[in-house]
Amino acid sequence: MSVIPAFVMLATLASGDSVVTLPVVDVKGVRAFDDPALRRAPGFARAYDVAPAYGRLGTVSDLLARGVGVHVRQFGGLGSFSAVSIRGSSSAQVAYYLDGAPLNQAQYGVVNAADLPIEALARVEVYRGSAPLAFDAPGGGVVALVTRDDPGKWGRADLGGGSFGTRKMDAAGGLTHGKTTLMAVVQGLSSDGDFAYLDDNATLANPGDDTLRTRANNAFDSWSVTARVAQDVNGARISLTHDRLGKHQGVPGTGSNTALYARLTTDRDVTVLRVVAERALLAPVMSLWYARQRDQFIDLARELTGSRQDNDDHTTRYGARAEAALPLPGRSGGVHQLALLGEARRERYTPKINLPAPRVLATSEREFVAFGAEDRWSPGRGRFGLTTQARHEVTFDAFPAGPAYPGALPSPAAYRTIPFTRWTVAARYELQRSKAGSLAFKTSVAQLGRTPTLEELFGNRGGVHGNRDARPERVFTRDAGFVGAWGLRAGGVLKPSSLEAQLSAYRSDADDLLVFLQNSAQTSVAQNIAAARLEGLELSVRAAWAAGLGADLAWTRQWTKDLGQVAYWRGKELPGRPHDEISLGLSLERGPVRTFGELHAVSSFYLDRYNQTPVPARGLVDLGASCAFARGTSDFVLECRNVGDARAQDFGGYPLPGRSWALGIRFHVDRKAGLP
């Protein structure tokens, strides 16, 4: 079994740790409220501003770790594989989009959040539970990445470094000329990753054999280029986005079972063409995308998989989506609209091995077709809104005849057609609406789910055997709560000048969950044997004061229970789901100096389904300051992560760095600063 499906399987099934990120240090003043469309969308959603992360030594997974209802499972420190769980879901039940293009691969399903182009993004939208019609809703939620579209002429460059040989360089620029907008971002991030960690020698109950060691084979070197061009043509907005990533890294294994030579190389391209004609009849939106990814994994010393491996896997996928909005006669006045969707995708996964001799293995393919409709009705003055949504999807999977992996017996060609229907009913009522802000009550009920991956259906290289009878996972979810946003002009010492808040409660009942079960000493197979109940409370508050103080609070409380068929697991808590997770960020700006700090606390949770391996509760603190100079066109930033030097572990024994320092300098110019 290669390291890539191993990572995916671990991230999907097991628990993990959260990653601490740094709070706002870059934005002058208060950003706008969440887009009103997010507050009107089914379920609950938040938008997270990426600008504070520009130039920081962090990734998208660090940003998501601050999110309410979001838990990050990271396989080590900076740059390591990071998988996201929303509302206690598996990582495969979270869908990712870049400017509307889906990023989840049909082969494995899980997206590595650490490899997403953070410097090229303007914001990240997180939908918890239900999502708008254009997105998949696999059961947990959706992460939508929106690229930068800064107005005017601007340029920026960052140079920084920090502990453990960490280095970052990036440059970005853009301009708007008439009806044309251009943007380009180049980013380089690397680290030796040789931090000290506490090795428990795989004996949690015996602290006497614990030793302090240095992380080995943990270096990585990544670079990315993202470019976007947009043009207004006869009332339509046409945009073309291309993102390219190259990454080379060691694969060190866990803290107590290290690998010194295993390597992984990732090469990825994503291209998205999008046409938005909001002023035209039916307001059509067209999206085309193409993506390719190459993963090369080498483990010649049998450190991670038990066999010599030199694998070279290729994935290509392309697709198209068409959306339209049809106005309907209003009932009792107000607005009544029917949104329509049609989508098609095709994906091809071709694995190749170079040992004992170069050989291309069996290729699996998936074709995907979806169509749906969403009725949006808001009568009268729009205080009440009702949304009903239905989306039907069909996947057509193909696996050729022959052995699935070297040494296996030949098997006949396999074809599988899997239909699935999702639906959502959501309501919203505005309790308060004025120039100062609004307060609304929201509730939704939805049937969501996830189609099995190609790995779950057809296996992978013998380490994972396919189950061609695997059924889609189903999640019945409901939530209710309040969403408010206020702009309070007469802010004072105690009264904030702006305030956003969400309070929600949810319950999800999941059935036919796929679990990888060991069926021999070195192989496993996915089975629909698991069920679970997930309940929780979510609170998020963002506030700013005229005196330059800002605060951002996210708190999640959840209860989980395994209701599956395995007697040893039934009634236990699901692994990797802490009861409480809280993130509190504070910042204070006085003249050219800005200070900031963040507390990220996670309560105790279990690593295993039998609840025998607990992870102790912890709280990590970050502190830092920035100082502007050269008439505000440059900044020095000094930051310290994990101030208390806590020796924390992530999922399954993957250690996190202790105390670390970073120093950076940032140059930025825009039209006001005199860029010609």
Secondary structure, DSSP 8 states (H G I E B T S, - for coil): --HHHHHHHHHHHS-----------S--S------HHHHHSSSEEEEEE-GGGTTSS--HHHHHTTSTTEEEEESSSTTS-EEEEETT--GGGEEEEETTEE---TTT----GGGS-GGGEEEEEEEES---TTS---SSEEEEEEE----S-EEEEEEEEEGGGEEEEEEEEEEEETTEEEEEEEEEEEE----EEEE-TT-TT-GGG-EEEE--S--EEEEEEEEEEEEEETTEEEEEEEEEEEEEEE--B-SSSB-SS-EEEEEEEEEEEEEE-TTSTT--EEEEEEEEEEEEEEETT-SSSSS-EEEEEEEEEEEEEEEEEEE---SSSSEEEEEEEEEEEEEEEE-EE-SSS-EE---EEEEEEEEEEEEEEE-TTSSEEEEEEEEEEEEEEEE-SB-SSTT---B--EEEEEEEEEEEEEEEEEEEEETTEEEEEEEEEEEEEE---HHHHHEEBTTEE--TT---EEEEEEEEEEEEEEE-TT--SSS-SEEEEEEEEEEEEEEEEEEEEE-SSS-EEEEEEEEEEEEEEEEEEEEE-TTSEEEEEEEEEEEEEE-SS-TTTTTS--TT--SEEEEEEEEEEETTEEEEEEEEEE--EESSTTS-SEE--EEEEEEEEEEEETTTTEEEEEEEESTT----B-GGG-B---SEEEEEEEEEEEGGGT--
